[in-house]
């Protein structure tokens, strides 16, 4: 654990009840994800555009992160990345000013690979006008102003704040975080919508883990623990599914878990499909 990014914290005052072995489970997921091979690792919100390749100002980068977040709703990272690349290429560079100059129909054509292209094109045009007129071409650095922008919901706002301003104000709960948190028993069965899941995760997950958490879990969902047909025979933590909804103040591990070979062969477990509420979970 010493080399892990997942760190312990000291609790002040009343003990916070946390799921049993949550640190062990998160550490195993982190080890599995160390290869950085999931789409989110190269095409997620913080990687479009790649700041190490494209020299842009923080102002432009913040706007491109916001656009990426907006387009990502109900769309794969691959398609989102393709759409942002199209905008950058056709507009020469994706900026607020260039979006304002471009017609809504042209924007819709450029982002045709994403879901709800017409609605998102409308949102993007309106956002560009608002940021230009009200925020001096800057992306707001607070949650309340972000969620007032067309098409920007809580999940997107939390991601934008974390990526652009390093503000850990909340966890972004998308399909992967929602499904996997419930499978692992990190939230109760009563936490049956994204907002309830977010609040319960924030209740017990140490804040210093928030920045890495979304990317870790999303990548884990993309590669192994997908909503449909999860690869349980390849999963490093599938045996912990049986501990669902079991909480404790302790993270101590049993002797049987200390055997490094205990995870080498994990039986293929059948995991029931999670029912996701019919609401804008990805907004």
N, C-alpha and C positions, 0 to 999 in steps of 0.2 A: 504493500500500500504506500510505502514511502515515496515511490517514484510516480505515483498516480496523481493526476490533476484533481481527483476527488479527495478533498481534505476534510478532516474532522473539524468541528467547532466546539467551543465550550459553551454550555448552556448557562444562562444567567436567570436565576429565579426558578420558576416552575418548570419541571421536566416536560419536554415536548415528546409526545408519543410518535414514534416513527415505525414504519413497517420493518418487520424482522429481516435482517440481512440485506437491507437496502444498499449499504455500501459495498458489500461483496458483489451483489448483482450488478450494480452500476459499474464497478471496477471491471467485472468480466466483460460487460458490454464495451467498456472503454478499450480493453485489450483487443477485443474482436474488431473494433473500429479503428485501430491504430494504423491499419494499412491505407486508410483514407480512400476507399475505392467506390463509395456510394455517390450517386449523382449530386447530393447536397454538398459534397466536399469540394466540388469544382464548379457547380452551377447554382448554388444556393444564393440567398439574398446578398451575402457579403462578398460574393465572388463575381458579381456582374455590375460593373466591369472589373477586371483584374487591375487593381491599383499599381501592381508591380510592373505592368506592361504598358498601360495607358496613363500618360501624365495628364491628370486633370485636377482641378481645384477641389477642395473639400465641398464647396457649394454645389458643384456639378455632381460630384460623387454622391452626396446626400440625395439629390434629386433622382439620380439613376437607381439608387437603392430603393427609394420610394416607388418608382415606376416598376421595378422588378417585383416588389411586394404586391403592388396592385395587380399586375398581370398574373401573378402566381396562383391566385385564387382558383381552385378547381382545375388546375393545370399542372402538368409535370414540370420538374426543374428543367428538363431538356427542352421542352417547348417554350418555356418562359425565357430561357437563355437565347433560344433562336429568335424570339420576337424582339428582345432587347438588342441583339446584334443587328437585326434588320433596321431598327430605329436608328441606331448609331451610324450605320452605313448610309442609309438613305437621307438622313438629316445632317450628314457629315459628323455631327456629334449630338447626342441626346441632351438638350438643355431646355430650360423653361422657355426661353425666347424662341427657339426653333420649333417647339411644340405649338406655341401660340401662332406662329406663321403658317403652320401646316393645317390643312383642312381635316375635319373629323373623319370624312370618308377615306382620305388617304391614310390616316393613322390606322383606321380599321383594316385597311388592305395590308398594311405593313405588319400588323399583329394578327393576321388571319389564322395563324397556327394555334392560338390560345382559345380557351373556351370563352364564350360571351364577348366576342371581339367588339361588337358594336357598342355594347354597354360600357366596356372598359375604355374604348376610344372616347366616348362621351365623358366618362369620369376623368380621363387624362387631360382632355382639353379644359375642363372646368377647374381641375386642380392647378394647372399651369397658370390660368388667369388669376386664381385666388392667391397663389404664392407670389405672383408678380405684383398684384395690387395691394395685398394686405401684409405680406411678409418680406417685401423688398428682395424678392427672388431667393429667399431662404426657406428651407424646410423647417417647420416648427420643431423645437426641441423639448416639447412637453406633450404628455398623453392627451390632455383635454383638447388641445388645438388639432392634434393629428386626427383624432376620431371624428372631428367635424368636417374633415375633407371628404368629398364624394368617394365612396367605395372603400374607404379605409376603416377597417374594424379593429377591435382590440388586439387580436392576434398580430395583425400587420403593424400596429402602432408599437407594440412591445418589441417586435423585431427591429423596427426602424430605430427606436431609441437605443437599443443595445448595440446595433451595428454602427450607427452614425455617431452616437454621443456617449457610448459606453455607460448608459444608464440602465441599471437592472431594476426596473420598476414592476415587472411582471413577467410571467412565463407565457410563451406563445404555445397555445394548444391547437395543433392541427390533427388530422386524422390519425397519424402515427402515434403521437403523444397520447391521444385519447384512448385508442385501442390498447396500446401496450401497457399504459398505466393501469387499466382495468384488468388486463390479463395477469399482471404481476401482483395484483392486490395492493397497489400503491394508493389506490383510492377505493372507497366503498362502493357496493353495488348501487347504492342510492345516488351516487354521483354520476347521473346519467345524461349530463349535457356538458359541453366544453367549459362553460363558466364554472360549474361546480367542480369539475376536475382541476381547473386552474387554481381555484381557491384552496382546494385540499392539498395539492402539490406544494403551493406556496406556504401553506401552514407548517409543513414539516421539513421541506427540502432547504438546507442552508443556502442563504442568498449567494454565497460565493460560488455555488455550483450552478446557478441559474444560466450563466452565459454559455457554458458548455452543454447544458442539458438538452436543449432543443435539437442541436445539431447531432449529438450522440444518438438520441432516440429516433430522430427522423432517419438517419442513415441506417440504424439498426432495423427499422421498419422497411426501408427500401431494399435492403439486402437479405434479411432473414425473416423478421417477424411481421410479414405483410398482413393486411386485413383479410385477404382471401388466400387460402392455401399457404400458410406459414411453413417455413422449412424447419420443422421441429427437430428433425434428425441432425441438423447442422447447428442448432441453437445452443450456445454455451450456458443459457440460464433457464431452459425449458423445465428443468426439474423443480424450479422454484415456483412454478405456477400453482402447485398444490398448496402453497402457503398463503393463498389469496385471503385478503382481509384479516390477516393475523398481525396485530400490532404489538410492539413492545418498546420499552424504554432502552433496551439494550441492543447493541449490534454484535454481540458476541456470537461466535460460530461454534457449532458442535464439532466433536472430534472427527466425525465422518466427513465433514466438509474440508478438513485440513489435508486430506489425501489428494495430492496433485493429479492423480490418475482418475479420480472419481468422476471427472467430467469428460473423460476421453470417449466414452460410449454412452450417449444419452438416448434412451428409447424414444421412438417417434410417438409423440402424444397427440391425441386429437383435441384440438382447441375449438370450442364453439365459436361461431361467427359472432362478432360484437355488433349489436344494433346501434347505429349512430343516429341520433335525432335528426329529423328532417328540418334542419335550420342551417344558417350560413356558418357552418363549422370552420370553414377555411377563410372566412372573411377577417 
